[in-house]
């Protein structure tokens, strides 16, 4: 069937649609706040112990290096299957505990299963990002923004669906986390694979138009989710209708592959007619030119290979993981990434306790807001950074610097506990965390190449467990317990703005350090982005 030919544009877009679906359910790692309270009460944990459970969840991402290594050796379907089966086991066991089907497991065993749940998403994310960045390498910003945007939305999707259908029950929520990713990944296995990227300016422009449609659909989904949170009617027929419309919106991008298929059929007929009308002599001349061009290209490649053997790659060329970590730029990117995602994770992991400390009884709206505004940060930064890169050669790290400044301001507002500071903080942290994730993905591929991108990406993702350990496990855990009072039967609690004030101040300082590192990286890479900017203009001029 022509629709499913390995080189069919429709198959490439069908693969991207299934990638969007996978990302829509692979942000389950950010939903810990929705069921952390149940774990804390069932296992009689204090805040430090609970935070270390969340660290165990994030430590699973440290083993994402295995997914990176596997992505260079195994096809995409294998990577997806490993992730979906691991997630089914990790979250399935947590459901058995929270639903009281089995007695609470020993603490170390719970850490293992939370780790498995966290690691499962690294396999899904690696399969999706590596494949799609390679398939759409001329539009890396929009690809990263859309895919990472849906990861951000996935927390709100899970939270609002659970609230609508199961009255926000933690056990039902864990069923969704276990079963839904498993089913979606099994679907993506059949369609997500590497396809030759765009080879002409016309194809690149067509990709840009399709990505605009994906952006519009994604914004509609985000606004719809936010509206549901604001309206506050979460029972009865209204909730069922909400869930049905949400599923329709998530399924709607399937129209794009069908449109691409019909368009390719029309284009194919025009190409056949053009070939029949072409003079034979002209065809011979074209063949001679192609042979000459191939010979010249082969000689150029051979010369480049000889040069590459004599020197280490420069920024913008393909790096092995060893060559990448030997560069200053990798570590500047790594530490600045730590300052952004580490502090952001601390807020998301502790959102339940932060809300209770500030007097809120229902924190699901803050979890959902962080997710939705994280989406806007991801999708807008991906599209805008690509636009300004093509237009003016603006280095992507500057967008990270801007987000870190805003994040520092957000932490200061929450430290001061100004009125509605948690609403403002949820939006600010969400946006800035989203920008950081969406910008770092294409930045790494532009600086260190695509050949070993899967492993390099997962090296950077080590910041998630490291940041979670430093800012959530150590900083937030110790300082919260120092302010908290014990509760009967074990555990502790803290009420008041003082519970997290010092934590927010330290994280604001970390964000300021991140700003400096991002500005340094932008300065060091400005020539690379100037070359990328020039190459895009050359290609556009040659095609016109």
Secondary structure, 3 states (H helix, E strand, C coil): CHHHCCCCHHHHHHHHHHHHHHHHHCCHHHCCHHHHHHHHHHHCCCHHHHHHHHHHHHHHHHHHHHHHHHHCCCCHHHHHHHHHHHHHHHHHHHHHHHCCCCCCCCHHHHHHHHHHHHHHHHHHHHHHHHHHHHHCHHHHHHHHHHHHHHHHHHHHHHHHHHHHHHCCCHHHHHHHHHHHHHHHHHHHCCCCCCCCCCCCHHHHHHHHHHHHHHHHHHHHHHHHHHHHHHHCCCCHHHHHHHHHHHHHHHHCCHHHHHHHHHHHHHHHHHHHHHHHHCCHHHHHHHHHHHHHHHHHHHHHHHHHHHHHHHCCCCCCCCCCHHHHHCCHHHHHHHHHHHHHHHHHHHHHHCHHHHHHHCCCCCCHHHHHHHHHHHHHHHHHHHHHHHHHHHHHCCCCHHHHHHHHHHHHHHHHHHHHCCCCHHHHHHHHHHHHHHHHHHHHHHHHHHHHCCCCHHHHHHHHHHHHHHHHHHHHHHHHHHHHHHHCEECCCCCEECCCCHHHHHHHHHHHHHHHHHHHHHHHHHHHCHHHHHHHHHHHHHHHHHHC
